[in-house]
Structure formats: structure tokens, C-alpha cells
Amino acid sequence: MQLHSYRPKLAGIRFFSAPVRCPHCGDEMIAPYMSEFVEGGEIRHHWECDSCGEGTTTAIPLTTH
Ligand SMILES: [Zn+2]
């Protein structure tokens, strides 16, 4: 049981650490300036690009259940 529930967590971490690129200029963004938990099982990251200053949002569904 414990081993089985460990796999989705690892996949989630891998997805989280994947580089996010700015949809406006393509530059890599290091860290979100704000993260929020959305009711229903989702984490939303808000980004601001260092290069062009444009903002974007990524949503990561929580599938650990
Ligand atoms: Zn940009």
C-alpha cells in the first residue's frame, strides 16, 4: 500500500521541477512569485517573466489520491 501511493508523488515532483517557459518570449522562468491551492485539487503557480515582464499562470492537478 505504501509503495503504491509513493509513485504519484514522485511523478508530481518531477512535473513540478520541470522548467517553465514564458509563453511570450520563450525565456525560462525559475520560480513562481505566488502559488495558491485551488479547491478541487489543483495548485496554481503565478509567474512573472524576468525578460519581458509578462505574467502567466500554470495549474498542476493533484492526483495523489
Ligand atoms: Zn517573457
N, CA, C, O and the ligand as a Tripos MOL2 file, in Angstrom:
@<TRIPOS>MOLECULE
protein
  261   259    66     0     0
PROTEIN
NO_CHARGES

@<TRIPOS>ATOM
      1 N           0.8320   -1.2060    0.0000 N.3       1 MET1
      2 CA          0.0000    0.0000    0.0000 C.3       1 MET1
      3 C           0.8730    1.2650    0.0000 C.2       1 MET1
      4 O           0.6160    2.2010   -0.7580 O.2       1 MET1
      5 N           1.8910    1.2840    0.8440 N.am      2 GLN2
      6 CA          2.7220    2.4830    0.9340 C.3       2 GLN2
      7 C           3.5230    2.7000   -0.3520 C.2       2 GLN2
      8 O           3.6470    3.8270   -0.8340 O.2       2 GLN2
      9 N           4.0590    1.6190   -0.8960 N.am      3 LEU3
     10 CA          4.8250    1.7300   -2.1270 C.3       3 LEU3
     11 C           3.9440    2.2290   -3.2630 C.2       3 LEU3
     12 O           4.3780    3.0400   -4.0810 O.2       3 LEU3
     13 N           2.7100    1.7460   -3.3130 N.am      4 HIS4
     14 CA          1.8030    2.1140   -4.3910 C.3       4 HIS4
     15 C           1.4490    3.5950   -4.3430 C.2       4 HIS4
     16 O           1.3200    4.2350   -5.3870 O.2       4 HIS4
     17 N           1.2930    4.1380   -3.1540 N.am      5 SER5
     18 CA          0.9030    5.5450   -3.0450 C.3       5 SER5
     19 C           2.1070    6.4720   -3.2050 C.2       5 SER5
     20 O           1.9490    7.6920   -3.2510 O.2       5 SER5
     21 N           3.2880    5.9090   -3.2900 N.am      6 TYR6
     22 CA          4.5040    6.7200   -3.3970 C.3       6 TYR6
     23 C           4.7510    7.1730   -4.8340 C.2       6 TYR6
     24 O           5.3360    8.2310   -5.0670 O.2       6 TYR6
     25 N           4.3020    6.3710   -5.7890 N.am      7 ARG7
     26 CA          4.5840    6.6590   -7.2040 C.3       7 ARG7
     27 C           4.0060    7.9840   -7.6980 C.2       7 ARG7
     28 O           4.7400    8.7800   -8.2820 O.2       7 ARG7
     29 N           2.7050    8.2480   -7.4810 N.am      8 PRO8
     30 CA          2.1490    9.5210   -7.9670 C.3       8 PRO8
     31 C           2.8620   10.7270   -7.3690 C.2       8 PRO8
     32 O           2.9760   11.7670   -8.0180 O.2       8 PRO8
     33 N           3.3380   10.5950   -6.1430 N.am      9 LYS9
     34 CA          4.0530   11.7040   -5.5110 C.3       9 LYS9
     35 C           5.3320   12.0100   -6.2870 C.2       9 LYS9
     36 O           5.6360   13.1740   -6.5510 O.2       9 LYS9
     37 N           6.0720   10.9800   -6.6490 N.am     10 LEU10
     38 CA          7.3100   11.1660   -7.4010 C.3      10 LEU10
     39 C           7.0280   11.8240   -8.7440 C.2      10 LEU10
     40 O           7.7600   12.7210   -9.1620 O.2      10 LEU10
     41 N           5.9810   11.3870   -9.4170 N.am     11 ALA11
     42 CA          5.6210   11.9550  -10.7130 C.3      11 ALA11
     43 C           5.2690   13.4290  -10.5520 C.2      11 ALA11
     44 O           5.6050   14.2510  -11.4040 O.2      11 ALA11
     45 N           4.5920   13.7580   -9.4580 N.am     12 GLY12
     46 CA          4.2120   15.1390   -9.2080 C.3      12 GLY12
     47 C           5.4240   16.0200   -9.0030 C.2      12 GLY12
     48 O           5.4670   17.1490   -9.4910 O.2      12 GLY12
     49 N           6.4090   15.5110   -8.2820 N.am     13 ILE13
     50 CA          7.6310   16.2780   -8.0290 C.3      13 ILE13
     51 C           8.3800   16.5060   -9.3310 C.2      13 ILE13
     52 O           8.8960   17.5970   -9.5750 O.2      13 ILE13
     53 N           8.4370   15.4880  -10.1570 N.am     14 ARG14
     54 CA          9.1390   15.6180  -11.4280 C.3      14 ARG14
     55 C           8.4700   16.6870  -12.2960 C.2      14 ARG14
     56 O           9.1450   17.4930  -12.9360 O.2      14 ARG14
     57 N           7.1530   16.6830  -12.3060 N.am     15 PHE15
     58 CA          6.4300   17.6650  -13.1020 C.3      15 PHE15
     59 C           6.6640   19.0680  -12.5550 C.2      15 PHE15
     60 O           6.8230   20.0260  -13.3110 O.2      15 PHE15
     61 N           6.6820   19.1700  -11.2540 N.am     16 PHE16
     62 CA          6.8450   20.4770  -10.6100 C.3      16 PHE16
     63 C           8.1970   21.0890  -10.9340 C.2      16 PHE16
     64 O           8.3150   22.3030  -11.1070 O.2      16 PHE16
     65 N           9.2280   20.2330  -11.0170 N.am     17 SER17
     66 CA         10.5790   20.7450  -11.2100 C.3      17 SER17
     67 C          10.9210   20.9520  -12.6860 C.2      17 SER17
     68 O          12.0130   21.4150  -13.0150 O.2      17 SER17
     69 N           9.9890   20.6090  -13.5690 N.am     18 ALA18
     70 CA         10.2410   20.8350  -14.9910 C.3      18 ALA18
     71 C          10.2860   22.3400  -15.2670 C.2      18 ALA18
     72 O           9.5090   23.1020  -14.6910 O.2      18 ALA18
     73 N          11.1870   22.7620  -16.1400 N.am     19 PRO19
     74 CA         11.3100   24.1920  -16.4240 C.3      19 PRO19
     75 C          10.0530   24.7400  -17.1020 C.2      19 PRO19
     76 O           9.4770   24.1060  -17.9860 O.2      19 PRO19
     77 N           9.6530   25.9080  -16.6760 N.am     20 VAL20
     78 CA          8.5010   26.5740  -17.2800 C.3      20 VAL20
     79 C           9.0220   27.6960  -18.1540 C.2      20 VAL20
     80 O           9.8490   28.5020  -17.7270 O.2      20 VAL20
     81 N           8.5330   27.7410  -19.3730 N.am     21 ARG21
     82 CA          8.9970   28.7780  -20.2850 C.3      21 ARG21
     83 C           7.9260   29.8500  -20.4790 C.2      21 ARG21
     84 O           6.7280   29.5690  -20.5010 O.2      21 ARG21
     85 N           8.3880   31.0530  -20.6160 N.am     22 CYS22
     86 CA          7.4940   32.1760  -20.8390 C.3      22 CYS22
     87 C           6.7800   31.9970  -22.1810 C.2      22 CYS22
     88 O           7.4370   31.8100  -23.2040 O.2      22 CYS22
     89 N           5.4430   32.0520  -22.1900 N.am     23 PRO23
     90 CA          4.7080   31.9040  -23.4480 C.3      23 PRO23
     91 C           4.8420   33.1210  -24.3650 C.2      23 PRO23
     92 O           4.4320   33.0740  -25.5250 O.2      23 PRO23
     93 N           5.4070   34.1940  -23.8550 N.am     24 HIS24
     94 CA          5.5150   35.4240  -24.6310 C.3      24 HIS24
     95 C           6.8700   35.5490  -25.3300 C.2      24 HIS24
     96 O           6.9400   35.9510  -26.4920 O.2      24 HIS24
     97 N           7.9590   35.1970  -24.6060 N.am     25 CYS25
     98 CA          9.2880   35.3520  -25.2130 C.3      25 CYS25
     99 C          10.0940   34.0570  -25.1870 C.2      25 CYS25
    100 O          11.1710   33.9960  -25.7800 O.2      25 CYS25
    101 N           9.5890   33.0070  -24.5060 N.am     26 GLY26
    102 CA         10.2560   31.7120  -24.5230 C.3      26 GLY26
    103 C          11.3770   31.5670  -23.5050 C.2      26 GLY26
    104 O          12.0530   30.5390  -23.4680 O.2      26 GLY26
    105 N          11.5790   32.5820  -22.6840 N.am     27 ASP27
    106 CA         12.6450   32.5100  -21.6930 C.3      27 ASP27
    107 C          12.2220   31.6110  -20.5250 C.2      27 ASP27
    108 O          11.0410   31.5150  -20.1920 O.2      27 ASP27
    109 N          13.2080   30.9620  -19.9170 N.am     28 GLU28
    110 CA         12.9020   30.0740  -18.8060 C.3      28 GLU28
    111 C          12.6220   30.8690  -17.5340 C.2      28 GLU28
    112 O          13.3060   31.8470  -17.2320 O.2      28 GLU28
    113 N          11.6070   30.4330  -16.7990 N.am     29 MET29
    114 CA         11.2720   31.1100  -15.5540 C.3      29 MET29
    115 C          11.6170   30.1860  -14.3850 C.2      29 MET29
    116 O          11.2520   29.0100  -14.3850 O.2      29 MET29
    117 N          12.3190   30.7250  -13.3980 N.am     30 ILE30
    118 CA         12.8980   29.9050  -12.3340 C.3      30 ILE30
    119 C          11.8730   29.5320  -11.2700 C.2      30 ILE30
    120 O          11.7080   28.3560  -10.9440 O.2      30 ILE30
    121 N          11.1930   30.5220  -10.7360 N.am     31 ALA31
    122 CA         10.2860   30.2430   -9.6200 C.3      31 ALA31
    123 C           9.0510   31.1270   -9.6990 C.2      31 ALA31
    124 O           9.1440   32.2920  -10.0880 O.2      31 ALA31
    125 N           7.9040   30.5860   -9.3370 N.am     32 PRO32
    126 CA          6.6910   31.4100   -9.3330 C.3      32 PRO32
    127 C           6.7420   32.4430   -8.2160 C.2      32 PRO32
    128 O           7.2950   32.1810   -7.1480 O.2      32 PRO32
    129 N           6.1710   33.6080   -8.4600 N.am     33 TYR33
    130 CA          6.1480   34.6300   -7.4080 C.3      33 TYR33
    131 C           5.0010   34.3930   -6.4430 C.2      33 TYR33
    132 O           4.9680   34.9540   -5.3480 O.2      33 TYR33
    133 N           4.0500   33.5470   -6.8650 N.am     34 MET34
    134 CA          2.9430   33.2230   -5.9760 C.3      34 MET34
    135 C           2.3790   31.8590   -6.3460 C.2      34 MET34
    136 O           2.2820   31.5130   -7.5240 O.2      34 MET34
    137 N           2.0100   31.0880   -5.3280 N.am     35 SER35
    138 CA          1.3670   29.8040   -5.5620 C.3      35 SER35
    139 C           0.1240   29.7350   -4.6980 C.2      35 SER35
    140 O           0.1250   30.1990   -3.5580 O.2      35 SER35
    141 N          -0.9320   29.1590   -5.2390 N.am     36 GLU36
    142 CA         -2.1480   29.0410   -4.4460 C.3      36 GLU36
    143 C          -2.7670   27.6610   -4.6280 C.2      36 GLU36
    144 O          -2.6470   27.0360   -5.6820 O.2      36 GLU36
    145 N          -3.4210   27.2150   -3.5870 N.am     37 PHE37
    146 CA         -4.1250   25.9410   -3.6580 C.3      37 PHE37
    147 C          -5.5690   26.2090   -4.0360 C.2      37 PHE37
    148 O          -6.2650   26.9770   -3.3720 O.2      37 PHE37
    149 N          -6.0100   25.5720   -5.1020 N.am     38 VAL38
    150 CA         -7.3740   25.7760   -5.5770 C.3      38 VAL38
    151 C          -8.2480   24.6230   -5.1010 C.2      38 VAL38
    152 O          -7.8700   23.4560   -5.2120 O.2      38 VAL38
    153 N          -9.3980   24.9540   -4.5800 N.am     39 GLU39
    154 CA        -10.3150   23.9320   -4.0980 C.3      39 GLU39
    155 C         -10.6820   22.9830   -5.2380 C.2      39 GLU39
    156 O         -10.9960   23.4240   -6.3440 O.2      39 GLU39
    157 N         -10.6410   21.6840   -4.9660 N.am     40 GLY40
    158 CA        -10.8950   20.7100   -6.0100 C.3      40 GLY40
    159 C          -9.6210   19.9550   -6.3820 C.2      40 GLY40
    160 O          -9.6640   19.0160   -7.1770 O.2      40 GLY40
    161 N          -8.4920   20.3610   -5.8100 N.am     41 GLY41
    162 CA         -7.2560   19.5980   -6.0080 C.3      41 GLY41
    163 C          -6.3830   20.1150   -7.1140 C.2      41 GLY41
    164 O          -6.1120   19.3980   -8.0770 O.2      41 GLY41
    165 N          -5.9330   21.3470   -6.9990 N.am     42 GLU42
    166 CA         -5.0860   21.9230   -8.0300 C.3      42 GLU42
    167 C          -4.1770   22.9640   -7.3790 C.2      42 GLU42
    168 O          -4.5980   23.7040   -6.4900 O.2      42 GLU42
    169 N          -2.9380   23.0100   -7.8290 N.am     43 ILE43
    170 CA         -2.0420   24.0680   -7.3770 C.3      43 ILE43
    171 C          -1.7850   24.9950   -8.5530 C.2      43 ILE43
    172 O          -1.4380   24.5500   -9.6480 O.2      43 ILE43
    173 N          -1.9570   26.2710   -8.3160 N.am     44 ARG44
    174 CA         -1.8020   27.2490   -9.3840 C.3      44 ARG44
    175 C          -0.5640   28.1100   -9.1040 C.2      44 ARG44
    176 O          -0.4400   28.7080   -8.0350 O.2      44 ARG44
    177 N           0.3280   28.1610  -10.0600 N.am     45 HIS45
    178 CA          1.5300   28.9810   -9.9130 C.3      45 HIS45
    179 C           1.4040   30.2210  -10.7910 C.2      45 HIS45
    180 O           1.0220   30.1460  -11.9590 O.2      45 HIS45
    181 N           1.7320   31.3470  -10.2000 N.am     46 HIS46
    182 CA          1.7170   32.6040  -10.9520 C.3      46 HIS46
    183 C           3.1570   33.0280  -11.2100 C.2      46 HIS46
    184 O           3.9730   33.1090  -10.2910 O.2      46 HIS46
    185 N           3.4490   33.2940  -12.4650 N.am     47 TRP47
    186 CA          4.8130   33.6080  -12.8710 C.3      47 TRP47
    187 C           4.8920   35.0090  -13.4440 C.2      47 TRP47
    188 O           3.9300   35.5250  -14.0130 O.2      47 TRP47
    189 N           6.0600   35.6120  -13.2810 N.am     48 GLU48
    190 CA          6.3280   36.8610  -13.9760 C.3      48 GLU48
    191 C           7.6910   36.7260  -14.6360 C.2      48 GLU48
    192 O           8.6890   36.4460  -13.9720 O.2      48 GLU48
    193 N           7.7240   36.9250  -15.9270 N.am     49 CYS49
    194 CA          8.9510   36.7270  -16.6940 C.3      49 CYS49
    195 C           9.9640   37.8280  -16.4040 C.2      49 CYS49
    196 O           9.6290   39.0130  -16.4170 O.2      49 CYS49
    197 N          11.2000   37.4260  -16.1440 N.am     50 ASP50
    198 CA         12.2640   38.3950  -15.8920 C.3      50 ASP50
    199 C          12.6440   39.1520  -17.1520 C.2      50 ASP50
    200 O          13.0560   40.3100  -17.0850 O.2      50 ASP50
    201 N          12.5060   38.5000  -18.3060 N.am     51 SER51
    202 CA         12.9830   39.0930  -19.5620 C.3      51 SER51
    203 C          12.0000   40.1090  -20.1340 C.2      51 SER51
    204 O          12.3940   41.2140  -20.5060 O.2      51 SER51
    205 N          10.7110   39.7360  -20.2070 N.am     52 CYS52
    206 CA          9.7490   40.6220  -20.8620 C.3      52 CYS52
    207 C           8.7130   41.1960  -19.9010 C.2      52 CYS52
    208 O           7.9550   42.0940  -20.2660 O.2      52 CYS52
    209 N           8.6800   40.6770  -18.6670 N.am     53 GLY53
    210 CA          7.7900   41.2340  -17.6610 C.3      53 GLY53
    211 C           6.3480   40.7690  -17.7570 C.2      53 GLY53
    212 O           5.4990   41.2060  -16.9800 O.2      53 GLY53
    213 N           6.0650   39.8820  -18.7090 N.am     54 GLU54
    214 CA          4.6970   39.3950  -18.8660 C.3      54 GLU54
    215 C           4.3890   38.3400  -17.7930 C.2      54 GLU54
    216 O           5.2830   37.6320  -17.3300 O.2      54 GLU54
    217 N           3.1410   38.2510  -17.4160 N.am     55 GLY55
    218 CA          2.7400   37.2870  -16.4090 C.3      55 GLY55
    219 C           2.0280   36.1010  -17.0310 C.2      55 GLY55
    220 O           1.4070   36.2280  -18.0860 O.2      55 GLY55
    221 N           2.1160   34.9460  -16.3800 N.am     56 THR56
    222 CA          1.3900   33.7720  -16.8430 C.3      56 THR56
    223 C           1.0630   32.8850  -15.6500 C.2      56 THR56
    224 O           1.6250   33.0520  -14.5680 O.2      56 THR56
    225 N           0.1550   31.9430  -15.8550 N.am     57 THR57
    226 CA         -0.2730   31.0650  -14.7760 C.3      57 THR57
    227 C          -0.2100   29.6220  -15.2450 C.2      57 THR57
    228 O          -0.6270   29.3100  -16.3600 O.2      57 THR57
    229 N           0.3140   28.7320  -14.3940 N.am     58 THR58
    230 CA          0.2740   27.3100  -14.6940 C.3      58 THR58
    231 C          -0.5060   26.6150  -13.5950 C.2      58 THR58
    232 O          -0.4230   26.9970  -12.4280 O.2      58 THR58
    233 N          -1.2610   25.5940  -13.9670 N.am     59 ALA59
    234 CA         -2.0370   24.8350  -12.9930 C.3      59 ALA59
    235 C          -1.5580   23.4050  -12.9640 C.2      59 ALA59
    236 O          -1.3840   22.7820  -14.0120 O.2      59 ALA59
    237 N          -1.3410   22.8680  -11.7550 N.am     60 ILE60
    238 CA         -0.8870   21.4990  -11.6130 C.3      60 ILE60
    239 C          -1.9530   20.7090  -10.8420 C.2      60 ILE60
    240 O          -2.1920   20.9800   -9.6660 O.2      60 ILE60
    241 N          -2.5800   19.7500  -11.4890 N.am     61 PRO61
    242 CA         -3.5920   18.9650  -10.7900 C.3      61 PRO61
    243 C          -2.9490   18.0380   -9.7650 C.2      61 PRO61
    244 O          -1.8870   17.4640  -10.0070 O.2      61 PRO61
    245 N          -3.6050   17.9000   -8.6220 N.am     62 LEU62
    246 CA         -3.1090   16.9980   -7.5860 C.3      62 LEU62
    247 C          -3.7780   15.6370   -7.7660 C.2      62 LEU62
    248 O          -4.9830   15.4870   -7.5670 O.2      62 LEU62
    249 N          -2.9690   14.6530   -8.1460 N.am     63 THR63
    250 CA         -3.5310   13.3260   -8.4080 C.3      63 THR63
    251 C          -2.9210   12.2920   -7.4690 C.2      63 THR63
    252 O          -2.6170   11.1700   -7.8740 O.2      63 THR63
    253 N          -2.7470   12.6810   -6.2230 N.am     64 THR64
    254 CA         -2.0970   11.7840   -5.2780 C.3      64 THR64
    255 C          -3.0660   10.8450   -4.5910 C.2      64 THR64
    256 O          -2.6450    9.9840   -3.8190 O.2      64 THR64
    257 N          -4.3670   10.9920   -4.8580 N.am     65 HIS65
    258 CA         -5.3440   10.1170   -4.2030 C.3      65 HIS65
    259 C          -5.4940    8.8250   -4.9950 C.2      65 HIS65
    260 O          -6.2720    7.9520   -4.6090 O.2      65 HIS65
    261 ZN          8.9740   36.5800  -21.2890 Zn       66 ZN66
@<TRIPOS>BOND
     1     1     2 1
     2     2     3 1
     3     3     4 2
     4     3     5 am
     5     5     6 1
     6     6     7 1
     7     7     8 2
     8     7     9 am
     9     9    10 1
    10    10    11 1
    11    11    12 2
    12    11    13 am
    13    13    14 1
    14    14    15 1
    15    15    16 2
    16    15    17 am
    17    17    18 1
    18    18    19 1
    19    19    20 2
    20    19    21 am
    21    21    22 1
    22    22    23 1
    23    23    24 2
    24    23    25 am
    25    25    26 1
    26    26    27 1
    27    27    28 2
    28    27    29 am
    29    29    30 1
    30    30    31 1
    31    31    32 2
    32    31    33 am
    33    33    34 1
    34    34    35 1
    35    35    36 2
    36    35    37 am
    37    37    38 1
    38    38    39 1
    39    39    40 2
    40    39    41 am
    41    41    42 1
    42    42    43 1
    43    43    44 2
    44    43    45 am
    45    45    46 1
    46    46    47 1
    47    47    48 2
    48    47    49 am
    49    49    50 1
    50    50    51 1
    51    51    52 2
    52    51    53 am
    53    53    54 1
    54    54    55 1
    55    55    56 2
    56    55    57 am
    57    57    58 1
    58    58    59 1
    59    59    60 2
    60    59    61 am
    61    61    62 1
    62    62    63 1
    63    63    64 2
    64    63    65 am
    65    65    66 1
    66    66    67 1
    67    67    68 2
    68    67    69 am
    69    69    70 1
    70    70    71 1
    71    71    72 2
    72    71    73 am
    73    73    74 1
    74    74    75 1
    75    75    76 2
    76    75    77 am
    77    77    78 1
    78    78    79 1
    79    79    80 2
    80    79    81 am
    81    81    82 1
    82    82    83 1
    83    83    84 2
    84    83    85 am
    85    85    86 1
    86    86    87 1
    87    87    88 2
    88    87    89 am
    89    89    90 1
    90    90    91 1
    91    91    92 2
    92    91    93 am
    93    93    94 1
    94    94    95 1
    95    95    96 2
    96    95    97 am
    97    97    98 1
    98    98    99 1
    99    99   100 2
   100    99   101 am
   101   101   102 1
   102   102   103 1
   103   103   104 2
   104   103   105 am
   105   105   106 1
   106   106   107 1
   107   107   108 2
   108   107   109 am
   109   109   110 1
   110   110   111 1
   111   111   112 2
   112   111   113 am
   113   113   114 1
   114   114   115 1
   115   115   116 2
   116   115   117 am
   117   117   118 1
   118   118   119 1
   119   119   120 2
   120   119   121 am
   121   121   122 1
   122   122   123 1
   123   123   124 2
   124   123   125 am
   125   125   126 1
   126   126   127 1
   127   127   128 2
   128   127   129 am
   129   129   130 1
   130   130   131 1
   131   131   132 2
   132   131   133 am
   133   133   134 1
   134   134   135 1
   135   135   136 2
   136   135   137 am
   137   137   138 1
   138   138   139 1
   139   139   140 2
   140   139   141 am
   141   141   142 1
   142   142   143 1
   143   143   144 2
   144   143   145 am
   145   145   146 1
   146   146   147 1
   147   147   148 2
   148   147   149 am
   149   149   150 1
   150   150   151 1
   151   151   152 2
   152   151   153 am
   153   153   154 1
   154   154   155 1
   155   155   156 2
   156   155   157 am
   157   157   158 1
   158   158   159 1
   159   159   160 2
   160   159   161 am
   161   161   162 1
   162   162   163 1
   163   163   164 2
   164   163   165 am
   165   165   166 1
   166   166   167 1
   167   167   168 2
   168   167   169 am
   169   169   170 1
   170   170   171 1
   171   171   172 2
   172   171   173 am
   173   173   174 1
   174   174   175 1
   175   175   176 2
   176   175   177 am
   177   177   178 1
   178   178   179 1
   179   179   180 2
   180   179   181 am
   181   181   182 1
   182   182   183 1
   183   183   184 2
   184   183   185 am
   185   185   186 1
   186   186   187 1
   187   187   188 2
   188   187   189 am
   189   189   190 1
   190   190   191 1
   191   191   192 2
   192   191   193 am
   193   193   194 1
   194   194   195 1
   195   195   196 2
   196   195   197 am
   197   197   198 1
   198   198   199 1
   199   199   200 2
   200   199   201 am
   201   201   202 1
   202   202   203 1
   203   203   204 2
   204   203   205 am
   205   205   206 1
   206   206   207 1
   207   207   208 2
   208   207   209 am
   209   209   210 1
   210   210   211 1
   211   211   212 2
   212   211   213 am
   213   213   214 1
   214   214   215 1
   215   215   216 2
   216   215   217 am
   217   217   218 1
   218   218   219 1
   219   219   220 2
   220   219   221 am
   221   221   222 1
   222   222   223 1
   223   223   224 2
   224   223   225 am
   225   225   226 1
   226   226   227 1
   227   227   228 2
   228   227   229 am
   229   229   230 1
   230   230   231 1
   231   231   232 2
   232   231   233 am
   233   233   234 1
   234   234   235 1
   235   235   236 2
   236   235   237 am
   237   237   238 1
   238   238   239 1
   239   239   240 2
   240   239   241 am
   241   241   242 1
   242   242   243 1
   243   243   244 2
   244   243   245 am
   245   245   246 1
   246   246   247 1
   247   247   248 2
   248   247   249 am
   249   249   250 1
   250   250   251 1
   251   251   252 2
   252   251   253 am
   253   253   254 1
   254   254   255 1
   255   255   256 2
   256   255   257 am
   257   257   258 1
   258   258   259 1
   259   259   260 2
@<TRIPOS>SUBSTRUCTURE
     1 MET1         2 RESIDUE 1 A MET
     2 GLN2         6 RESIDUE 1 A GLN
     3 LEU3        10 RESIDUE 1 A LEU
     4 HIS4        14 RESIDUE 1 A HIS
     5 SER5        18 RESIDUE 1 A SER
     6 TYR6        22 RESIDUE 1 A TYR
     7 ARG7        26 RESIDUE 1 A ARG
     8 PRO8        30 RESIDUE 1 A PRO
     9 LYS9        34 RESIDUE 1 A LYS
    10 LEU10       38 RESIDUE 1 A LEU
    11 ALA11       42 RESIDUE 1 A ALA
    12 GLY12       46 RESIDUE 1 A GLY
    13 ILE13       50 RESIDUE 1 A ILE
    14 ARG14       54 RESIDUE 1 A ARG
    15 PHE15       58 RESIDUE 1 A PHE
    16 PHE16       62 RESIDUE 1 A PHE
    17 SER17       66 RESIDUE 1 A SER
    18 ALA18       70 RESIDUE 1 A ALA
    19 PRO19       74 RESIDUE 1 A PRO
    20 VAL20       78 RESIDUE 1 A VAL
    21 ARG21       82 RESIDUE 1 A ARG
    22 CYS22       86 RESIDUE 1 A CYS
    23 PRO23       90 RESIDUE 1 A PRO
    24 HIS24       94 RESIDUE 1 A HIS
    25 CYS25       98 RESIDUE 1 A CYS
    26 GLY26      102 RESIDUE 1 A GLY
    27 ASP27      106 RESIDUE 1 A ASP
    28 GLU28      110 RESIDUE 1 A GLU
    29 MET29      114 RESIDUE 1 A MET
    30 ILE30      118 RESIDUE 1 A ILE
    31 ALA31      122 RESIDUE 1 A ALA
    32 PRO32      126 RESIDUE 1 A PRO
    33 TYR33      130 RESIDUE 1 A TYR
    34 MET34      134 RESIDUE 1 A MET
    35 SER35      138 RESIDUE 1 A SER
    36 GLU36      142 RESIDUE 1 A GLU
    37 PHE37      146 RESIDUE 1 A PHE
    38 VAL38      150 RESIDUE 1 A VAL
    39 GLU39      154 RESIDUE 1 A GLU
    40 GLY40      158 RESIDUE 1 A GLY
    41 GLY41      162 RESIDUE 1 A GLY
    42 GLU42      166 RESIDUE 1 A GLU
    43 ILE43      170 RESIDUE 1 A ILE
    44 ARG44      174 RESIDUE 1 A ARG
    45 HIS45      178 RESIDUE 1 A HIS
    46 HIS46      182 RESIDUE 1 A HIS
    47 TRP47      186 RESIDUE 1 A TRP
    48 GLU48      190 RESIDUE 1 A GLU
    49 CYS49      194 RESIDUE 1 A CYS
    50 ASP50      198 RESIDUE 1 A ASP
    51 SER51      202 RESIDUE 1 A SER
    52 CYS52      206 RESIDUE 1 A CYS
    53 GLY53      210 RESIDUE 1 A GLY
    54 GLU54      214 RESIDUE 1 A GLU
    55 GLY55      218 RESIDUE 1 A GLY
    56 THR56      222 RESIDUE 1 A THR
    57 THR57      226 RESIDUE 1 A THR
    58 THR58      230 RESIDUE 1 A THR
    59 ALA59      234 RESIDUE 1 A ALA
    60 ILE60      238 RESIDUE 1 A ILE
    61 PRO61      242 RESIDUE 1 A PRO
    62 LEU62      246 RESIDUE 1 A LEU
    63 THR63      250 RESIDUE 1 A THR
    64 THR64      254 RESIDUE 1 A THR
    65 HIS65      258 RESIDUE 1 A HIS
    66 ZN66       261 GROUP 0 **** ****
